[in-house]
Amino acid sequence: WYQGESNAGRAYQYRTLFADMIRNWRRDWKQGDFTFLEVQLAPFKKIKAQPGDSDWAELREAQLLATQVLPKVGQAVITDVGEENDIHPRKKEPVGARLALAARGIAYGQKLVYAGPTYKMMRVKGDKISLQFDHGGGGLEARGGELKGFSVAGADQKFVWAKAEIEGEQVVVSSPQVAHPVAVRFGWADYPVVNLWNREGLPATPFRTDNFPMITQPKK
């Protein structure tokens, strides 16, 4: 399943609509919980200098949710293959390779790492937030320099770019502008510029830890 762009303006609705479509197909085709693989939206549109809201990020969040609420649903994260001015990225090989890994792991039960780092939980420690991940594989790594793409906010919900460092199996995030952080976002943009991977060569999926109101509400 390599779709979702036209639903970005209704990302909140997609949180249930997408999962219900998968359930419906499984029910109608009477094949049980067959493996379903999806491709997360690629980066697209202009790169923004400051963190902010993004309907494309919300749609990616809805796509990720399907892998968490349904069995045998996998996804390929492609934050590294987007193009600012082309909604159809030209790099197709990484997409197919990651879908193949997911098929091997989910459909065929092979013991391998088939997903990139996926946010699991956070813990606030003073002026810092530590993040834990599933699918860390052989370890977390930053590709091409210091970690980037992380932002942090306090109770005022104003996100600013954060300093992020890998400490063991965790990422620790902070900013001198936020004395009492409460939430972190990673890759939360139409075109995320990010570089957190696992050592098996799979990129981390964008995420947010906050429960602030969705900016996109379903159309009535």
C-alpha positions in Angstrom: 0.0 0.0 0.0 1.8 3.1 -1.2 -0.9 5.8 -0.8 -2.1 8.4 1.6 -1.1 11.8 0.2 -4.7 12.8 -0.7 -5.8 12.0 2.9 -3.2 14.3 4.6 -5.8 17.0 5.1 -7.9 14.4 7.0 -5.2 12.7 9.0 -7.3 12.2 12.1 -9.9 10.4 10.1 -7.2 8.2 8.6 -6.3 6.9 12.0 -9.4 4.7 11.9 -10.2 4.7 8.2 -6.9 3.0 7.2 -7.1 0.3 9.8 -10.7 -0.3 9.0 -9.9 -0.8 5.4 -7.3 -3.5 6.3 -9.8 -5.2 8.6 -12.5 -5.1 5.8 -10.2 -6.7 3.2 -9.2 -9.4 5.6 -12.8 -10.1 6.4 -14.1 -10.0 2.8 -11.3 -12.2 1.4 -11.6 -14.8 4.2 -7.8 -15.4 4.4 -7.4 -14.5 8.0 -4.9 -11.9 9.1 -2.8 -11.9 6.0 0.3 -9.7 5.9 -0.3 -6.1 4.9 2.7 -3.9 4.1 2.6 -0.1 3.7 5.0 2.6 2.7 5.0 5.7 4.9 4.7 9.0 3.1 8.0 10.3 1.7 9.3 13.7 2.5 7.8 16.4 0.2 7.4 20.1 0.0 9.8 22.8 1.1 12.1 22.2 4.0 11.2 24.6 6.9 13.8 26.3 9.0 11.8 26.0 12.3 9.6 23.2 13.8 5.9 23.5 13.3 2.7 21.6 12.6 2.4 19.3 9.6 -0.6 17.4 8.1 1.9 15.1 6.3 3.5 14.3 9.7 0.0 13.5 11.1 -0.7 11.2 8.2 2.6 9.3 8.8 1.5 9.0 12.4 -1.8 7.5 11.3 0.1 5.0 9.1 2.3 4.0 12.0 -0.7 3.5 14.2 -2.0 0.7 11.9 1.1 -1.3 12.6 0.4 -1.0 16.3 -3.3 -1.8 16.5 -3.4 -4.6 14.0 -1.5 -7.8 13.7 0.9 -8.5 10.8 1.0 -5.0 9.4 4.5 -3.7 8.5 5.8 -0.4 7.0 8.7 0.9 5.1 10.0 4.3 6.4 11.5 6.4 3.6 12.5 9.6 5.2 15.7 9.5 3.3 14.4 9.3 -0.3 12.1 12.3 -0.6 12.3 15.3 -3.0 11.2 18.8 -2.2 9.7 19.4 -5.6 8.5 16.0 -6.7 5.7 14.0 -4.9 7.0 10.9 -6.6 10.5 10.1 -5.4 12.9 8.7 -8.0 14.6 6.4 -5.5 12.5 3.2 -5.6 15.1 0.5 -4.7 15.2 1.4 -0.9 11.4 1.2 -0.8 11.3 -2.3 -2.3 14.2 -3.5 -0.2 12.5 -2.4 3.1 9.2 -3.9 2.1 11.0 -7.1 1.3 12.6 -7.1 4.8 9.2 -6.6 6.4 7.8 -9.5 4.3 10.6 -11.7 5.4 10.1 -10.8 9.1 6.3 -10.7 9.3 5.0 -13.1 6.6 7.8 -15.6 6.7 8.8 -15.4 10.3 12.5 -15.0 9.7 14.5 -13.7 12.7 15.9 -10.4 11.4 15.5 -6.7 12.0 12.9 -5.5 9.5 12.0 -2.1 11.0 13.8 1.1 12.0 13.8 2.6 15.5 10.2 3.2 16.7 9.4 5.4 19.6 8.4 3.4 22.7 8.4 5.6 25.8 9.9 8.7 27.3 11.2 9.8 30.7 11.7 13.4 31.9 14.8 14.0 33.9 15.2 17.6 35.0 15.7 19.7 31.9 16.1 16.6 29.6 14.0 13.9 28.1 15.3 10.4 27.5 13.6 8.4 24.7 13.5 4.6 24.4 12.8 2.8 21.1 11.7 -0.6 19.8 13.5 -2.1 16.8 16.8 -0.6 17.8 18.5 -3.7 16.3 22.3 -3.7 16.9 22.2 -0.2 18.2 21.2 3.4 17.4 23.4 5.6 15.2 23.4 9.1 13.8 24.3 9.2 10.1 26.3 12.1 8.8 27.1 14.0 12.0 25.1 15.0 15.1 21.5 13.9 15.5 19.0 16.2 13.9 15.3 16.5 13.5 14.4 16.5 17.2 12.4 19.4 18.8 11.2 19.9 22.3 8.5 21.9 24.1 7.4 22.8 27.5 3.9 23.2 28.8 3.4 26.2 26.4 3.5 23.8 23.5 6.1 25.9 21.6 8.5 23.6 20.0 12.2 24.5 19.4 15.0 22.6 17.9 16.7 20.4 20.4 20.2 19.0 21.0 19.9 15.2 20.8 22.5 12.6 21.8 22.6 8.8 21.7 23.3 7.4 25.1 23.4 3.6 25.0 20.0 2.5 23.7 18.4 5.8 24.4 18.3 9.3 22.8 18.5 12.2 25.3 17.0 15.5 24.2 17.3 19.0 25.6 17.3 22.7 24.8 18.5 25.7 26.8 15.3 27.4 25.7 13.1 24.8 27.5 13.8 24.5 31.2 11.0 22.1 31.9 10.4 19.9 28.8 7.2 17.9 28.5 7.2 16.7 24.9 9.4 15.7 22.0 8.8 15.5 18.3 11.1 13.9 15.7 10.8 14.4 12.0 7.6 16.3 12.5 7.4 18.1 9.2 6.2 17.7 5.6 9.9 17.2 4.7 11.6 15.9 7.7 15.4 16.3 7.8 16.5 13.4 10.1 19.4 11.0 10.6 18.5 8.5 13.3 19.0 4.9 12.1 19.7 1.5 13.5 22.9 -0.3 12.6 21.0 -2.6 10.3 20.5 0.4 8.0 16.9 1.3 8.6 15.7 4.8 9.4 13.7 5.8 12.5 10.0 6.6 12.0 8.9 10.1 12.7 6.9 10.5 15.9 5.6 12.8 18.6 5.3 12.2 22.3 2.8 14.9 23.1 -1.0 14.7 23.5 -1.6 18.2 22.4 -4.7 18.6 20.2 -4.5 17.4 16.6 -4.4 20.3 14.1 -6.3 18.3 11.6 -9.9 17.3 12.4 -12.1 15.1 10.3 -14.4 16.9 7.9 -18.1 16.5 8.7 
